[in-house]
Amino acid sequence: MSIKRYVEILKEKGFDGFMIADHNSYRGCRACDKLVKTNEELFEDFTVIRGVEYDTKDAGHVLVIMPDGVYLPSLTIRGMKLRRLLKIVHRMGGILGPAHPFGVKSSSAMHFRNMDHNLIERFDFVEVFNTCESTESNELAAQLAEEYDLPAFGGSDAHEERYVGMSGTKIDAEITCT
């Protein structure tokens, strides 16, 4: 689905922004950057947070958000270990947290043996609601965020049009990226 269509649907549903996070790629972010330049009116009063859903070697999928305009080439090559990812992202001013931490075993952080207290407390947030995950998985994620006093967010993880806008996060702060 095109980013333009994605934004149109979200605006129709009353959303005023979204996070775009392709797997191990900035392709969607770069396409969005071009679209913003050619369709400024579409993005008026609409915030786009650009990120990557990074596939680590030892902790599943991790959502990474870097400062505006910072696109790290290392985030397009899957398989970095979580400790290294944490160090690089934080050094460059970014934030990160586990996507669907109790979801499918092969891609969810809490199913990996190396996941311990020292790593979890280094996360900046936790995805606690994902429309593609079970109620139990989402409840466990919410408990994790609460236990570690980490900000929680939800998302639709929409890979198809029918899932766009099925979930969201209210952010009670100004977001300064476009």
Beta strands, then each sheet from edge to edge (+ up, - down):
strand 1: 17-23
strand 2: 47-55
strand 3: 61-65
strand 4: 95-98
strand 5: 126-130
strand 6: 152-155
sheet 1: 1+ 2+ 3- 4+
sheet 2: 5+ 6+
end
